[in-house]
Amino acid sequence: MNQHPKLAIIGFGTMGQAICAGLVEASGYPAQQIQAADCHPAHAKVRAEALGIGLSKDAEAAVKAAEVVLLCVKPKDLKDLLAGLTAAGALDHKPLVVSIAAGTTLAFLDAHTPEGTPLVRAMPNTPCSIRKGMTVLAPGKGVSEAQLATARALFEPLGRVMDLDEKHMDAVTGLSASGPAFVFVILESLAEGGVQCGLPRAVAVELAAQMTLGAASMVLETGRHPAALKDEVTTPAGCTIAGLLALEDGRIRSVVARGIERATQVAAGLG
Ligand SMILES: NC(=O)c1ccc[n+]([C@@H]2O[C@H](COP(=O)([O-])OP(=O)(O)OC[C@H]3O[C@@H](n4cnc5c(N)ncnc54)[C@H](OP(=O)(O)O)[C@@H]3O)[C@@H](O)[C@H]2O)c1
């Protein structure tokens, strides 16, 4: 398959647009190689035009012409979508089908596509739109190394990519796909703390965001445990340990961890 296979993005909402923007704007994927389809194309017309990609209502035509099909509809819409595509023979040429639907298993996808359709389950996140994404891939049974490499090549320009066994996909969804929303709330809270202590809001938001970026980058770039990095900031009898103890009084660790657990449980029931 060539470096930029003909790609159909089915469902051009939040994630379809985020992935498409990352591909076209940030990684130079040729816009003329991408055709999107959405139930209500008028909603995303301006975005599609800005990216230079084709967008219509016709998912069948987009899939028939594609070498790779990226399914970006909600889990509840997948069954009808796949039934329609299968009935129309749109998958008969066996394109590589990559689904990003939360909670939707490879077994479900297999049962609702023509026999032998190569399937990959992917879980990206919204930071893919600015090439800071995290995507986890789980290949279906019949997927070759070359096909998995094609799926990987689609997401690699958008951030980090990891292959994992499918059994981890719901936890991945709860942590790295829902996670940006949790971090935005935490960032907002950090900024509120700054505002409470007299910082102008815009300054507080910038400090909170750059600090979070720096701290996360230290974990990724040094490979060191977050606890060791935390200890280095924590001078005996200093201000950081005082702040940490206040956070522990509010049970910050279990509150955040339970949030991931809850999101994982709900993700598992979405398919
Ligand atoms: N949002 C995230 O951060 C995130 C992260 C990782 C994975 N995901 C997964 O990504 C998928 C999409 O999520 P999203 O947040 O992007 O949802 P979204 O914004 O609702 O986008 C889905 C789009 O698909 C359209 N659609 C529905 N059925 C269709 C069909 N048969 N043919 C063509 N288009 C169709 C919808 O149109 P209507 O609105 O008119 O129905 C909507 O515009 C979900 O399965 C979700 O689990 C989301």
The ligand as an SDF file (V2000), in Angstrom:
LIG
                    3D

 48 52  0  0  0  0  0  0  0  0999 V2000
  -14.5760   12.2670   21.6460 N   0  0  0  0  0  0  0  0  0  0  0  0
  -13.4340   11.6880   22.0260 C   0  0  0  0  0  0  0  0  0  0  0  0
  -12.5890   12.3050   22.6910 O   0  0  0  0  0  0  0  0  0  0  0  0
  -13.1400   10.2680   21.5830 C   0  0  0  0  0  0  0  0  0  0  0  0
  -11.8650    9.7270   21.8390 C   0  0  0  0  0  0  0  0  0  0  0  0
  -11.5730    8.4330   21.3770 C   0  0  0  0  0  0  0  0  0  0  0  0
  -12.5520    7.7000   20.6960 C   0  0  0  0  0  0  0  0  0  0  0  0
  -13.7880    8.2460   20.5000 N   0  0  0  0  0  0  0  0  0  0  0  0
  -14.7640    7.4670   19.7230 C   0  0  0  0  0  0  0  0  0  0  0  0
  -14.8870    8.1410   18.4960 O   0  0  0  0  0  0  0  0  0  0  0  0
  -16.1840    7.9410   17.9640 C   0  0  0  0  0  0  0  0  0  0  0  0
  -16.7440    9.2720   17.5280 C   0  0  0  0  0  0  0  0  0  0  0  0
  -16.8510   10.1040   18.6570 O   0  0  0  0  0  0  0  0  0  0  0  0
  -17.0570   11.6590   18.4720 P   0  0  0  0  0  0  0  0  0  0  0  0
  -16.8780   12.2680   19.8060 O   0  0  0  0  0  0  0  0  0  0  0  0
  -16.2400   12.1490   17.3200 O   0  0  0  0  0  0  0  0  0  0  0  0
  -18.6280   11.6590   18.0620 O   0  0  0  0  0  0  0  0  0  0  0  0
  -19.4210   12.7590   17.2460 P   0  0  0  0  0  0  0  0  0  0  0  0
  -18.8070   14.1040   17.4440 O   0  0  0  0  0  0  0  0  0  0  0  0
  -20.8620   12.5670   17.5620 O   0  0  0  0  0  0  0  0  0  0  0  0
  -19.1720   12.3480   15.7120 O   0  0  0  0  0  0  0  0  0  0  0  0
  -19.7840   11.2560   15.0920 C   0  0  0  0  0  0  0  0  0  0  0  0
  -20.3550   11.7320   13.7670 C   0  0  0  0  0  0  0  0  0  0  0  0
  -20.7640   10.5920   13.0010 O   0  0  0  0  0  0  0  0  0  0  0  0
  -22.0080   10.9190   12.3860 C   0  0  0  0  0  0  0  0  0  0  0  0
  -22.6770    9.6780   12.0010 N   0  0  0  0  0  0  0  0  0  0  0  0
  -23.4890    8.8740   12.7230 C   0  0  0  0  0  0  0  0  0  0  0  0
  -23.8980    7.8090   11.9860 N   0  0  0  0  0  0  0  0  0  0  0  0
  -23.3180    7.9560   10.7640 C   0  0  0  0  0  0  0  0  0  0  0  0
  -23.3730    7.1990    9.5620 C   0  0  0  0  0  0  0  0  0  0  0  0
  -24.0950    6.0770    9.4670 N   0  0  0  0  0  0  0  0  0  0  0  0
  -22.6680    7.6370    8.4880 N   0  0  0  0  0  0  0  0  0  0  0  0
  -21.9530    8.7780    8.5580 C   0  0  0  0  0  0  0  0  0  0  0  0
  -21.8710    9.5570    9.6820 N   0  0  0  0  0  0  0  0  0  0  0  0
  -22.5440    9.1420   10.7650 C   0  0  0  0  0  0  0  0  0  0  0  0
  -22.7240   11.7190   13.4290 C   0  0  0  0  0  0  0  0  0  0  0  0
  -23.7930   12.4380   12.8810 O   0  0  0  0  0  0  0  0  0  0  0  0
  -25.0600   12.7570   13.8580 P   0  0  0  0  0  0  0  0  0  0  0  0
  -24.5400   13.5890   14.9770 O   0  0  0  0  0  0  0  0  0  0  0  0
  -25.9930   13.4920   12.9620 O   0  0  0  0  0  0  0  0  0  0  0  0
  -25.5800   11.4340   14.3270 O   0  0  0  0  0  0  0  0  0  0  0  0
  -21.5940   12.6360   13.9270 C   0  0  0  0  0  0  0  0  0  0  0  0
  -21.4400   13.7940   13.1240 O   0  0  0  0  0  0  0  0  0  0  0  0
  -17.0190    7.2690   19.0500 C   0  0  0  0  0  0  0  0  0  0  0  0
  -17.2170    5.9150   18.7020 O   0  0  0  0  0  0  0  0  0  0  0  0
  -16.1730    7.4010   20.3000 C   0  0  0  0  0  0  0  0  0  0  0  0
  -16.3180    6.2720   21.1380 O   0  0  0  0  0  0  0  0  0  0  0  0
  -14.1010    9.5120   20.9080 C   0  0  0  0  0  0  0  0  0  0  0  0
  1  2  1  0
  2  3  2  0
  2  4  1  0
  4  5  1  0
  4 48  2  0
  5  6  2  0
  6  7  1  0
  7  8  2  0
  8  9  1  0
  8 48  1  0
  9 10  1  0
  9 46  1  0
 10 11  1  0
 11 12  1  0
 11 44  1  0
 12 13  1  0
 13 14  1  0
 14 15  2  0
 14 16  1  0
 14 17  1  0
 17 18  1  0
 18 19  2  0
 18 20  1  0
 18 21  1  0
 21 22  1  0
 22 23  1  0
 23 24  1  0
 23 42  1  0
 24 25  1  0
 25 26  1  0
 25 36  1  0
 26 27  1  0
 26 35  1  0
 27 28  2  0
 28 29  1  0
 29 30  1  0
 29 35  2  0
 30 31  1  0
 30 32  2  0
 32 33  1  0
 33 34  2  0
 34 35  1  0
 36 37  1  0
 36 42  1  0
 37 38  1  0
 38 39  2  0
 38 40  1  0
 38 41  1  0
 42 43  1  0
 44 45  1  0
 44 46  1  0
 46 47  1  0
M  CHG  2   8   1  16  -1
M  END
$$$$
